[in-house]
Each structure stands twice: as structure tokens, then as C-alpha cells.
Amino acid sequence: MTGPTEHRFAAANGELCWFEWGYPADRRPTLLLLHATGFHARCWDATIAALPTDWHIIALDLRGHGRSYRPASLSDWLATADDVVDFVQATCASPVFAVGHSMGGYVAARTAALVPENIAGLLLVDPVMMPREFYGDVPQNLDEELEDHPVARRRSCWKGADQMNAHFSARSPYAQWRPDVLSDYCRFGLVPALGGDDWELACPPALEASAYMGSWRNNPYDWIGAITCPTTILRARNAERQGPMDFSISPTAPDLSAAIAGAKDLHWPEISHFIPMEVPDRLAALMASLSQPG
């Protein structure tokens, strides 16, 4: 498989970075991979390495992540999906099979609802689509709540990827990740810091926190019924979450598949929310089986 080749796309609100492996083929759809909050396109590298070498794969840095443009906030997940709609309509000559993890699952689903002609199928990997009762009114003091969010206070500057990797490798949840995925997360998740020799997170902590704040603002049940393509929802382990940042447990509504006509539900109860980070080979096998024509 050739690649990855780095590209740029001018979406309506800013420039997106995207990576491409292989070449389009008539016998199967292109795979479009959308990452989780705080991550980036290259977190898919280990999964891609386990796929057949003759496939065509695209992975996007969503707005505010990786090497894509930084908006003022990421709390509007519908706007993040609008970028992806722009991208697939302008870049993909035929319908794609979209795979989205966490927030990326929400974005993939929203894209399929808006432009069904561009999406051949969906695999939503533990998408952040919670039970209906979690979605409510937006508080008036959102900025104050953002300042208090634990992600807004996370460390941003590092001497390099090796230092970041060493810091995280013994800490949960990173200690449960495959080491090569953690290495990719650190290596491609830093950009040069302004005015110095250090490196900083490509998705700044305050911006990442704004995306988490958006997780309960953007009610998917307003539009999810418009999805018509074949859809599989893969859920991680179920239990009562110990707060919104407990990613050992799935944030996906157990009955989410009932909201999408014909959707299939899969449950991997031994895996945490970080499915692509813990079992990329197993996920790649599932992607391959679902995206085959016929």
C-alpha cells in the first residue's frame, strides 16, 4: 500500500489536513476514517497497517485537531460534520465507507444523514451518542464551565514525542493501548510551539475541552433517523460511568441501533472505549468484512 500522502483541502471555514493510502478501486469503496476528540488522523496507522495493501484509505484531521485549522471552539459538532460533508462532496468521486470513533462516529453519522449519496456504509466505533435523557439545555455559563474542565488544565508543552510517550506509557488509559498506537499519538499529535524549541499539543487543551463540553449539547436523535445506508454500531464495555471522563466504559446508548433503520449492534464487552488503540488488528478485520461489496 502506498502512502500516507499528506494533502490539504479548503473547507468552507478553514483548511483541513488529510492523509491518503493507496488508490481508488472500482471493486470496493474508499474507507474514510474519522478520529476521536483530542486525537488525529495518524492514530489510525496501526489499524490501516492491518488492512489489505491494495485498499484506498483516507484519514482526516478534523477541525481543531492535528494539522487542520483551529476554530475558536469545537463545541458545535454539527459544524465539524459540515467540514466533512464539504470534503466528501468535493474530493470523493464515489461513495465512501465511513468509520468514525467516538466523536468521529457522531460526525460520520451526521455526514451520512446529510449526504446519503456520498456514504456507502457506516461503522460507528463506540460513538458518543448517549441515551436521550442526557441531552438538555445549554447552560448560560458555558465559558466558566469550560475553564473548570479537567481537560482544559492538561499539560500542553513537551520537549518532544519521546518525553510525551514516556510520561503517558505508565498511566491509564494509555498503558492499556498498544505501544505503537501510543507512539503514533505522541509523534503526530505535537506541533512546534511558537517562540521556542518545545512542542505543543496540536489540539490545545482548552479547544479539546470545548469539544467534550459539546458532547451533550448536540442531540443526535434530532436527525439520526435520516441515515439510510447499512450501519453497524460497535460498543465497548457497559457499566455505570464514573463521570463524563470515564472512558473505561462506553458512552454509547445501548439501544442506539434502534434509532437507525436496519442498523446492526455489536458489543465487545472486554474492551474500553479506546477500541482502535487497544485492538487495531481486530478492528481492521471487522472493517474489512463490513466494507466488502455484496
HELIX and SHEET records of a PDB file:
HELIX    1   1 ALA A   41  TRP A   44  5                                   4    
HELIX    2   2 ASP A   45  ALA A   49  1                                   5    
HELIX    3   3 TRP A   77  THR A   91  1                                  15    
HELIX    4   4 MET A  103  LEU A  114  1                                  12    
HELIX    5   5 PRO A  116  ASN A  118  5                                   3    
HELIX    6   6 ARG A  132  PHE A  134  5                                   3    
HELIX    7   7 LEU A  142  ASP A  148  1                                   7    
HELIX    8   8 PRO A  150  ARG A  153  5                                   4    
HELIX    9   9 ALA A  161  PHE A  168  1                                   8    
HELIX   10  10 TYR A  174  GLN A  176  5                                   3    
HELIX   11  11 PRO A  179  PHE A  188  1                                  10    
HELIX   12  12 PRO A  205  MET A  213  1                                   9    
HELIX   13  13 GLY A  214  TRP A  216  5                                   3    
HELIX   14  14 PRO A  220  ASP A  222  5                                   3    
HELIX   15  15 ILE A  224  ALA A  226  5                                   3    
HELIX   16  16 LEU A  256  ALA A  259  5                                   4    
HELIX   17  17 ILE A  275  GLU A  278  1                                   4    
HELIX   18  18 PRO A  280  SER A  291  1                                  12    
SHEET    1   A 8 THR A   5  ALA A  11  0                                        
SHEET    2   A 8 GLY A  14  TRP A  21 -1                                        
SHEET    3   A 8 ILE A  57  ASP A  61 -1                                        
SHEET    4   A 8 LEU A  31  LEU A  34  1                                        
SHEET    5   A 8 VAL A  96  HIS A 101  1                                        
SHEET    6   A 8 ILE A 119  VAL A 125  1                                        
SHEET    7   A 8 THR A 231  ARG A 235  1                                        
SHEET    8   A 8 LYS A 264  HIS A 267  1                                        
SHEET    1   B 3 CYS A 157  TRP A 158  0                                        
SHEET    2   B 3 TRP A 199  LEU A 201 -1                                        
SHEET    3   B 3 LEU A 190  PRO A 192 -1                                        
END                                                                             
